[in-house]
Amino acid sequence: MLKGFKEFIMRGNVVDLAVAVVIGTAFTAVVTALVKDLLTPIIAAIFGKPDFSDLHFEVNDSVFRYGDFINAAIQFILIAAAVYFFVIVPIKTLTELRARRLKEDGEDVPDEELSTEAMLLREIRDLLSQRAG
């Protein structure tokens, strides 16, 4: 029973997932600080209001605080933009540079670095070249 548990824990997917959760948690703090301390003040300087939480309207003594929703939406957009521009774009650029270097050296890009579509296209290419040759 313990042997099976040990095999389960040591599988690559479980370890990778654990590392991703830890890194994701640490990265959340960095992105939150970026949004709160740098990007939100820029928005506040543009619109003249750093916090929209006091915005509301009333209907029949019911208060609708739409300002909190605006704050949450702005924070979501800023976090998504920060993740995209500071993580996704650099990683994509590095991956493309590595693939270009491998191609210039005459090596194929390893399968584990290819997307599913690229792997399928590679298989189709190989099958077509076998038929032609």
N, C-alpha and C positions, 0 to 999 in steps of 0.2 A: 504494500500500500504506500509506504513512504517512497519507494523507488519510483512508482508512477507519479507521485506528487513532485519529486525532484526532477523527473523528466519534463513534466508540465511546466514547472517554474523555469527551467533552463532552456526551454524552447525560445528561439529568437524573437518570436512575436510578443511573448509576454515580457521579456526583458526590454525590448524596444518600446513597448507600450508604457512600461513603468518609467523609463527614461523620458519619454515624451510627456508624461504627466508631470514629472518633477520639473522639467525644463519649461513646460507650459505654465506651471504655477509661478515659477520665478519670473518668466517673461511677462506674465500678467501684471505684476507689480511695476515692472519697468514701463510698460505701455500705459498703465493707469497714471503713473507719475508724469509721463510725457504729455498725456492729454490734459491732466489737471493743472500742471505747472507751466506748460509752454503753449499748448494749442488753445486751450480755453481762454487764457488772457488775450490771445490774439483776436479771437472772436469777440471778446468783451470790448477790446479797443475799437473794433470795426462797428459793432452795434451799440456800443455805449452801455451795455448791461451785461455783467458777468454771470448773472443768475436769473433765470426766468421763472423760478418756482413761485413767485408771488403773483403771477398772471392767473386770473380765474374769471369766471362769470357765474351768475346765479340764475336759477330758474325755479320758481316756487320754493324758495328757501333751501334749495339744494345747490351746493357749491361744486362747480366743476373746475378742478385745478389742472388746466391744460399746460401750464408752465412746467410742471414736473415731467410731463411727457416730452415737451420740447427739449428739456435738459437731457433726458435719457436718449432721445433720438440724436441729438448733437454729439453726445458722448459716444454712442454706437458708431456713428459715421466717422468720427475722428479716430476711434480705435481701429476700425476696419481700414481706414486710410493709412494709419501708422503701420499696421501689420503688413499691408500690401506693399507700401513703398520702402519699408525698412527691413522686411524679411523676404517676401515673395519675389520682388524684382531683383534684389541682389543674388538670391539663390538661383533664380532662373538665368541670370547673366553668367554666373559662375559655371552652371551646368552647360550652357551653350558654348562658353569659352573652352571648357574641357573637351566637349565633343568635337569642336573645331580643331583643337590641338591633336586629338587622337586621329582625326580624319587626315590631317596634314602629315602625320607620321605614318600614315598608311594602315593604321589599325582601325578595326571596327569598334564602335561603342559597345561596351559590355551589355548583355541582355538585361541585367538587373537595373541599369540606368535608363532603359528605354521605357516609354509609355506602352500601354497595351496596343494602341493603334500602330505605333512604330514597329513593335515586334511582329504584328500581323503583316504589315507592309513588307518587312524584311523577309518573312516566310514566303509571301507571294512572289517577291522578287527572285528568291532562290528557286522556287518551283518553276517560274517562267524561264529562268536561265538554264535549268536542267532540261526543260522541254526543247529549248532552242539549240542546246549543245548536244 
